[in-house]
Amino acid sequence: MTDDKFLKSLSKLGFPMFEPSEELDVNETLAEVVKSGDTRLWEGFPVLLANAGEGYQFASEQVERQLPTDELKKRYHRLVLLSAAVYSYYHLSFSWLSKLKKTFSDEDKNYMKSWRKTLAHDQTPNWADDEFDPERVRGLFELYYEQKVERDRRRKDRYEEFSLEHALSQVFSPKQKELFKKKLEGELLTKTEQEYYSRTVKKKVVALANSELHSLSRKLLEQ
């Protein structure tokens, strides 16, 4: 197995930090999207910008520095305003966006309000020669947001699972933990397992279920 294949295998098994990858320059990528002239990419710009901002690598001035003409800088600014209108439509706020909004002019804010209304009523905003389909803009963003919610849910589930495993390991030996789970899942125990469960594991379970003990334990942790 080659080193790259081995590292990718580790990533698939839950260790993405070991996956070989080139460093992603989010600011350069955003600049390339602006320069692409591809309306489909521009309609997905709110998704790209939200992901860029989430990683704390996004810097608007660095994007602008990579746009060689005033026209490209204006287009980038319009795409940022479109993105801000989308976030406002979905009642979303980001710390990086709050800082960026401080640089918006009154005209920018009026554009945002107008484009938010456009998104709400399925009207097509025209920016010079650029046309955007509000339904596609919303659809792309909703797909991203649904995927993000699902990723966050899986991350939370994994954390809770690992947290429970750790807590069980503090109370039960490996064999006791195995019997605890089998009993919980309704699996049949052998006669020997049932005797060991009743003699040892059940006593710990009864103690853990005691509400007064739980309350006292919480007080100790708060001291």
N, C-alpha and C positions, 0 to 999 in steps of 0.2 A: 504494500500500500504506500503510495507516494505521500509526502508530507502534506500537500494541499488536500488530497483526498481524505487523509486522516483528520485534518483540522475541520474540513467540511462535515465529516461524519460526527465529530464532537459537537459541532454546531447543531446538527439535526437532533442530537440526543439531549439538547438542552443547554449547551455551553456556547452561545453565539459569540461570546467575547473571544473565543479561540478561532473564529472563522477568519481565514485570510481575506483581506479586503484592502482596496486602495482608499485612501482618505478622501471623503466626499467634500468638495468645496461647494457648499450650498449657495453661496453668493454668486459664484461663477455659473452655476447651473441655472439660477433664476435669470441672470443676464442673458444666457444663451436662449432661454425660452422667450424672453422679450424680443430678441433679435431674430427668432425663427420665422416670424411671419405666419405661423400656424395658428389659426383661430381656435382649433380644438385644444391646443395647449393653453392658449390664453383663457379659454373658458374653464380650464382646470387650475388656473393660477391660484385661486383661493385655497385649494387643497395643498399645492406646492408650498405656498407661503406659510400656511399653518404648520406644516411639517418642518419647514426650515426654522421657524420661530421656536418650535418645541424643543429643538436640540441646542438652543442657546448659541448657535453659530451664526445666525442671521444678523447682518449689519447692513442697513439700507444704503449707507454711504459707500460701502464696498461694492454693492451691486451697481450703483450709479457710475462709479469710477470705471467700470468695465463696459459702459455704454458710450460709444465714441461720438454720437451726434445728439444734438438737442432734441431732435424728433424721437429718438429712442428713449431718451430720458423722460420725455413727456408721456410716451406710451407706458413706460414702467410706472410712472406716477398714476396714470389712469388705472392700470391693473391693480395697484395697491388700493386705490379708492374703491374699485369694484370689489376687491376682497373685503375691505372694511364694511362695505354695504352688505355683503353676504353674511359676515359675522354678526352684524347688527340685526339682520333679518332673523337669524337663529338665536338671538339674544346671547351671544358668546362674547367673552372678553378675555384678552391675553395681556400680560404685563408688558410684553414688547410692543404690542399694538397701542397701548395707552401712551407709551413714550412717543411713538410715531405720530399719534394723533395731535400731540402738542405742536407739531410742525405744520399741521393742516391750516390752510387759510379759510376764511369765511366762505369763499367760493367752493373750496374743496368740500366743506361740510354740507353745502347746499347740493353739490353733486351726489354726495353719499346719500342724502335723504331722497333725492330724486331717483337714484338707482335702486335704493331699497324698495321704493314704491313700485318701480318697474318690475322687480323680482316678484313682488306680491301679486301683481296683476297680469303677469305673463306678457308684458309689453317688451318690444325689442329696442334696447338702447342703441343709438347710433353715435359713434365717435369717429368723425371724419369718414374714412372708408371702412372702419371696423364695425362689424355687426356681431352681436352675441345673442345666442338663444338662451333666454332666462331659464327655460325648462332644463336645458342641458347643464347650465351653470349650477342650478339647484340639485339636479340629479347626481352630478359628479361629486358635489360636496356632501350630499346625504349618504352616498355610498361610502365615501371616506369616513364619515362620522360614525356610521354603523359599524364599520370595520374597526375603528378605534375603540368604540365602546366594547366590542367583543374581545379585542386584545386586552383591554384593561380588566374585563371580567375574568378572562383566563389567567391573567397575572395575579389577580386577587385570589382566585380559587387555588392557584399553585402555592401562594404564600400561606393561605389558611391550612392547606394540606400539610405543608412542611412544618408549620407551627404546631399543628396537632400531633404530628409524628414526633416532634421534639418533646412535647409535653408528655406524651405516652411513654417515651423512653426514659423520662425522669422518674416515672412511677413504677413501670413494669419492666421486668427482664424481657429479653427477646421472646422467650417461650410464653411468658404470661401475656405479652402484647398480642401474640398470635392467637391465643385462646380468647382474649378479649374481643378481637375482631371477628373471629369465627362465631362466637356467641351473639355478637351484635348483628351479624348478617344472617343469623338463623341457620347456620350450618350445624350438622349433627356432630357431636363430639363422641369420641370413643369412651368406653367406661373409665379408662385410666385418665383421659383428659378431663372428663366430667368430675371425677374425684379431686383432681388437682385444682380444677377451677373452683369447686365449692370450698376446698380447704384453704386456698391461698388467694386466688384472684378475686373472688366474690367479696372477700373482706375489704380489699382495697377499693372495690367498686362502691360498696356501701359507704365507706368513709368519704369517698369523693362526692357522693350524692348528698352528703349531709350539708344542709344549707347554712347551719351555724358555723361549721368548719370552714366553709367557703367564705363566709363573711369575715371570719377572723383572719383568714389568709389574706384577704384583700386589705384589711386594716394594716397587717404587718408590712405589706408591700408599699403602702402609702406613707409609712413612717420614714 
